[in-house]
Amino acid sequence: MEEYKEKYIENKNEITSAIEVILEYIKQSKSDLKLGENISEIEKIKEAFSMKDFKIVVTGNNGVGKSTFINTLVNQNILPIKPTKVLTYIKHSDLIHGFEVTKLYLKNKEIITIDNDKLNRLSENDLSEVEYLEIFLDSNFLKEDVVIVDTPSIMTLSKVQEENIDTQIKEAAAHIFLCSADHAGCTAEVDFIQDKEQYLNKTLFVVNKMDLIHPEEEEEIIDAMIMNFDLKTTEHLFLMSIHNDDNPMIAIKQQLEQVIFEDDKLQKEIAEAYKTINRHYALLMKENLLKTNEELENDAFFKKIDDDMNALFKKMRNNLK
């Protein structure tokens, strides 16, 4: 994920830098803003962007290749190739400052930490005591707060698990639904997606294991997916065989980037952050103008702040065009 993601990173960095400059300005000066609610407003914006994550929820039936698909996404063989029993969150861990480990959150509220290479040794009995897992690994795909959520088979979900997954999809930046080419669009899959029609704009449909069918059947698969899932376009439909074809995965990553980082809600948050920062900068400038020329000339700090802010806002104006 490059173009849209890079644009988001640029916006996020500029918003954070501008807020830090404003906060430093207020801290060093005797600004009345220090005592008002305005200061907490911009601090909340900084906190919101620092805590933001972008979940990609992966769902599907047993045997469709979810684990292999996720391993390919993160470019590591991290998930065991066996049915997922509990919700599993896969997050980034910078090896310079962190560790590649797995945390097991038990139903009795205990937390156990194990090395990632021990994941494959967890038995079904071990996992029966686990509520959910968090896997931390160093992966470029997971940088900038991307989190993959692996889920149990849609055929084995308890009512509680299904409600939890519905919530995960609702809160997610993107949803990937995997099918297998030899039974794509079966009744269980159609029923599962029908309850989530409101999330189709952020759902990517991936038909895996295309090597199991004859090439002439490809059009039939496409038609069946469009009809069974009421797809309005094939923009979010991908056919692939994970074991021998990298090209669809490149296209999937590109589409994920657009769905996640071009999201209308996210773009609105960015635009509102810029507006709020501009408003606070205007207030600071107004206060600054009330100073005498002598005070301004002798205050090198404020000149540096003004120069920094002018440079930042020039970039912001360019980004908003």
C-alpha positions as CSV (number, residue, x, y, z in Angstrom):
1,M,0.0,0.0,0.0
2,E,1.8,3.1,-1.2
3,E,0.2,6.1,-2.8
4,Y,-2.9,6.7,-0.6
5,K,-1.0,5.5,2.5
6,E,1.8,7.9,1.9
7,K,-0.6,10.8,1.5
8,Y,-2.2,9.9,4.8
9,I,1.2,9.6,6.5
10,E,2.1,13.1,5.1
11,N,-1.1,14.6,6.4
12,K,-0.8,12.9,9.8
13,N,2.8,14.1,10.3
14,E,2.0,17.7,9.3
15,I,-1.1,17.8,11.6
16,T,1.0,16.4,14.5
17,S,3.9,18.9,13.8
18,A,1.6,21.9,13.6
19,I,-0.1,20.9,16.9
20,E,3.3,20.5,18.6
21,V,4.3,23.9,17.4
22,I,1.1,25.5,18.7
23,L,1.4,23.8,22.0
24,E,5.0,24.9,22.4
25,Y,4.0,28.4,21.4
26,I,1.3,28.5,24.1
27,K,3.7,26.9,26.7
28,Q,6.4,29.4,26.1
29,S,4.1,32.5,26.0
30,K,1.6,34.0,28.3
31,S,-1.2,33.2,25.9
32,D,-4.8,33.3,27.2
33,L,-5.4,30.1,25.2
34,K,-3.5,28.2,28.0
35,L,-6.5,28.7,30.3
36,G,-9.3,27.9,27.8
37,E,-10.9,24.8,26.4
38,N,-9.1,25.4,23.1
39,I,-5.9,23.8,24.3
40,S,-7.6,20.5,25.1
41,E,-9.3,20.6,21.7
42,I,-6.0,20.5,19.8
43,E,-4.6,18.0,22.2
44,K,-7.5,15.7,21.5
45,I,-6.8,15.9,17.8
46,K,-3.2,14.9,18.4
47,E,-4.3,12.0,20.6
48,A,-6.9,10.8,18.1
49,F,-4.4,10.5,15.3
50,S,-1.8,8.9,17.6
51,M,-4.3,6.2,18.7
52,K,-5.9,5.6,15.4
53,D,-5.8,2.1,14.0
54,F,-7.0,0.6,10.7
55,K,-8.5,-2.8,11.1
56,I,-8.8,-5.3,8.3
57,V,-11.2,-8.1,9.3
58,V,-10.7,-11.3,7.4
59,T,-13.7,-13.8,7.3
60,G,-14.6,-17.0,5.5
61,N,-15.4,-20.6,5.8
62,N,-13.0,-23.5,6.9
63,G,-10.6,-24.5,4.1
64,V,-10.8,-21.3,2.0
65,G,-7.2,-20.4,2.8
66,K,-7.5,-17.5,5.3
67,S,-4.3,-18.3,7.2
68,T,-2.3,-18.6,4.0
69,F,-3.8,-15.4,2.6
70,I,-3.0,-13.5,5.8
71,N,0.6,-14.9,5.8
72,T,1.0,-13.7,2.3
73,L,-0.3,-10.2,3.2
74,V,2.2,-9.8,6.0
75,N,4.9,-11.6,4.1
76,Q,5.6,-14.0,7.0
77,N,4.4,-17.5,7.8
78,I,3.0,-16.5,11.2
79,L,-0.4,-18.2,11.3
80,P,-0.5,-22.0,11.5
81,I,-2.3,-23.6,8.5
82,K,-5.2,-24.9,10.5
83,P,-8.7,-23.7,11.4
84,T,-8.8,-20.4,13.5
85,K,-10.5,-21.1,16.8
86,V,-10.4,-17.6,18.4
87,L,-10.3,-14.0,17.3
88,T,-6.7,-13.1,16.4
89,Y,-5.3,-9.6,16.1
90,I,-2.1,-9.2,14.1
91,K,-0.2,-6.0,14.9
92,H,3.0,-4.3,14.0
93,S,6.0,-4.6,16.4
94,D,9.2,-2.7,15.5
95,L,12.1,-5.1,16.3
96,I,14.2,-2.1,17.2
97,H,11.9,-1.1,20.1
98,G,9.7,-4.1,20.6
99,F,9.5,-7.9,20.4
100,E,7.8,-10.4,18.1
101,V,5.5,-12.2,20.6
102,T,2.0,-13.5,21.0
103,K,-0.3,-12.6,23.9
104,L,-3.0,-15.0,24.9
105,Y,-5.9,-13.3,26.7
106,L,-7.5,-16.0,28.7
107,K,-11.2,-16.2,29.7
108,N,-10.2,-16.0,33.3
109,K,-8.6,-12.5,32.5
110,E,-5.0,-13.8,32.8
111,I,-2.5,-12.8,30.0
112,I,0.2,-15.2,28.9
113,T,3.0,-14.2,26.5
114,I,4.7,-16.7,24.3
115,D,7.3,-16.5,21.4
116,N,5.7,-16.5,18.0
117,D,7.4,-19.7,17.0
118,K,5.3,-21.5,19.6
119,L,2.0,-20.6,18.0
120,N,1.9,-23.8,16.0
121,R,2.2,-25.8,19.2
122,L,-1.0,-24.5,20.7
123,S,-3.5,-27.3,20.9
124,E,-7.3,-27.1,20.6
125,N,-7.4,-27.7,24.3
126,D,-5.0,-24.8,24.9
127,L,-7.2,-22.5,22.8
128,S,-10.4,-23.5,24.6
129,E,-9.3,-21.3,27.5
130,V,-8.4,-18.3,25.3
131,E,-10.7,-15.4,24.6
132,Y,-8.5,-13.8,21.9
133,L,-4.9,-13.6,20.7
134,E,-2.6,-10.6,19.9
135,I,0.3,-11.4,17.6
136,F,3.0,-8.8,17.2
137,L,5.4,-9.0,14.3
138,D,7.7,-6.7,12.2
139,S,5.9,-6.3,8.9
140,N,5.9,-3.4,6.5
141,F,2.2,-4.1,5.7
142,L,1.2,-3.5,9.3
143,K,3.1,-0.2,9.7
144,E,1.0,3.0,10.3
145,D,-1.3,1.2,12.7
146,V,-2.8,-1.4,10.3
147,V,-4.2,-4.4,12.2
148,I,-5.4,-7.6,10.7
149,V,-8.2,-9.5,12.5
150,D,-8.4,-13.2,11.7
151,T,-11.7,-14.9,12.6
152,P,-13.0,-18.4,13.1
153,S,-14.9,-20.1,10.3
154,I,-18.3,-18.6,9.7
155,M,-19.8,-22.2,10.0
156,T,-18.6,-22.6,13.6
157,L,-19.4,-19.2,15.1
158,S,-21.3,-19.1,18.4
159,K,-23.9,-16.4,18.8
160,V,-21.4,-14.4,20.9
161,Q,-18.6,-14.8,18.4
162,E,-20.9,-13.7,15.5
163,E,-22.0,-10.6,17.4
164,N,-18.3,-9.8,18.1
165,I,-17.4,-10.2,14.5
166,D,-20.3,-8.0,13.4
167,T,-18.9,-5.3,15.7
168,Q,-15.4,-5.8,14.4
169,I,-16.6,-5.4,10.8
170,K,-18.6,-2.3,11.7
171,E,-15.6,-0.7,13.3
172,A,-13.1,-1.9,10.7
173,A,-11.5,0.1,7.9
174,A,-11.9,-2.8,5.5
175,H,-13.4,-6.3,5.4
176,I,-12.0,-9.2,3.3
177,F,-14.4,-12.1,2.6
178,L,-12.7,-15.3,1.3
179,C,-14.4,-18.0,-0.7
180,S,-13.0,-21.2,-2.3
181,A,-13.6,-21.5,-6.1
182,D,-15.0,-25.0,-5.8
183,H,-18.0,-23.8,-3.7
184,A,-18.0,-20.0,-4.0
185,G,-21.3,-18.4,-3.0
186,C,-22.7,-21.3,-1.0
187,T,-25.8,-20.8,1.1
188,A,-23.8,-20.2,4.4
189,E,-21.6,-17.6,2.7
190,V,-24.6,-15.8,1.2
191,D,-26.4,-15.8,4.6
192,F,-23.3,-14.4,6.3
193,I,-22.9,-11.5,3.9
194,Q,-26.6,-10.6,3.7
195,D,-26.5,-9.5,7.3
196,K,-23.6,-7.2,6.4
197,E,-24.9,-5.5,3.3
198,Q,-24.3,-2.0,4.8
199,Y,-20.6,-2.7,4.8
200,L,-20.3,-3.8,1.1
201,N,-18.5,-0.5,0.2
202,K,-15.5,-1.6,2.4
203,T,-15.7,-5.4,1.7
204,L,-13.3,-7.1,-0.8
205,F,-14.4,-10.5,-2.1
206,V,-11.6,-12.9,-2.8
207,V,-12.2,-16.2,-4.6
208,N,-9.3,-18.3,-3.7
209,K,-8.1,-21.7,-5.1
210,M,-8.9,-20.9,-8.8
211,D,-6.5,-23.6,-9.7
212,L,-9.2,-26.1,-8.6
213,I,-11.4,-25.3,-11.5
214,H,-11.1,-25.2,-15.3
215,P,-10.1,-21.8,-16.8
216,E,-13.4,-21.8,-18.9
217,E,-15.4,-21.8,-15.6
218,E,-13.9,-18.4,-14.5
219,E,-16.8,-16.4,-16.1
220,E,-19.3,-18.6,-14.3
221,I,-17.6,-17.9,-11.0
222,I,-17.7,-14.1,-11.6
223,D,-21.4,-14.2,-12.6
224,A,-22.2,-16.4,-9.5
225,M,-20.4,-14.0,-7.2
226,I,-22.2,-10.9,-8.6
227,M,-25.6,-12.6,-8.4
228,N,-25.3,-14.3,-5.0
229,F,-23.7,-11.3,-3.2
230,D,-25.6,-8.6,-5.2
231,L,-22.4,-6.9,-6.2
232,K,-22.8,-3.7,-8.2
233,T,-19.3,-3.8,-9.6
234,T,-16.4,-6.2,-9.9
235,E,-14.0,-3.5,-8.5
236,H,-13.9,-5.3,-5.2
237,L,-13.9,-8.9,-6.6
238,F,-10.6,-10.8,-7.0
239,L,-9.8,-14.3,-8.3
240,M,-6.6,-15.9,-7.2
241,S,-4.6,-19.0,-6.3
242,I,-2.3,-18.0,-3.4
243,H,0.2,-20.8,-4.1
244,N,1.1,-19.8,-7.7
245,D,0.0,-16.2,-8.5
246,D,1.2,-13.0,-6.9
247,N,-0.5,-10.5,-9.2
248,P,-3.9,-10.6,-7.6
249,M,-2.4,-10.0,-4.2
250,I,-0.7,-6.8,-5.5
251,A,-4.1,-5.7,-6.8
252,I,-5.8,-6.5,-3.5
253,K,-3.2,-4.5,-1.5
254,Q,-3.8,-1.5,-3.9
255,Q,-7.5,-1.7,-3.5
256,L,-7.2,-2.1,0.3
257,E,-5.0,1.1,0.4
258,Q,-7.8,3.0,-1.4
259,V,-10.6,1.7,0.8
260,I,-8.7,2.4,4.0
261,F,-6.9,5.7,3.4
262,E,-9.4,7.3,1.0
263,D,-12.3,6.7,3.3
264,D,-14.7,9.7,3.4
265,K,-14.8,9.7,7.2
266,L,-11.0,9.7,7.5
267,Q,-10.7,12.5,4.9
268,K,-13.3,14.5,6.8
269,E,-11.3,14.1,10.0
270,I,-8.2,15.3,8.3
271,A,-9.9,18.3,6.8
272,E,-11.5,19.2,10.2
273,A,-8.1,18.9,11.9
274,Y,-6.6,21.3,9.4
275,K,-9.5,23.8,10.0
276,T,-9.1,23.6,13.8
277,I,-5.4,24.1,13.6
278,N,-5.8,27.1,11.3
279,R,-8.3,28.6,13.7
280,H,-6.0,28.3,16.6
281,Y,-3.1,29.7,14.6
282,A,-5.3,32.7,13.7
283,L,-6.0,33.2,17.4
284,L,-2.3,33.1,18.3
285,M,-1.5,35.5,15.5
286,K,-4.2,37.9,16.8
287,E,-2.6,37.7,20.3
288,N,0.9,38.2,18.8
289,L,-0.3,41.3,16.9
290,L,-1.2,42.9,20.3
291,K,2.4,43.0,21.3
292,T,4.6,46.0,20.7
293,N,7.1,46.0,17.8
294,E,9.9,46.1,20.4
295,E,8.6,42.9,22.1
296,L,8.3,41.1,18.8
297,E,11.7,42.1,17.5
298,N,13.4,40.9,20.7
299,D,11.5,37.6,20.8
300,A,13.5,35.3,18.6
301,F,11.4,32.3,19.8
302,F,8.2,33.7,18.4
303,K,9.8,34.5,15.1
304,K,11.0,30.9,14.8
305,I,7.5,29.6,15.7
306,D,6.0,31.9,13.0
307,D,8.4,30.7,10.4
308,D,7.7,27.0,11.3
309,M,4.0,27.6,11.2
310,N,4.1,29.4,7.9
311,A,6.0,26.6,6.3
312,L,3.6,24.0,7.7
313,F,0.5,25.8,6.6
314,K,1.9,26.3,3.1
315,K,2.2,22.5,2.9
316,M,-1.3,22.1,4.3
317,R,-2.8,24.5,1.8
318,N,-1.1,22.6,-1.0
319,N,-2.5,19.3,0.3
320,L,-6.1,20.6,0.5
321,K,-6.1,21.8,-3.1
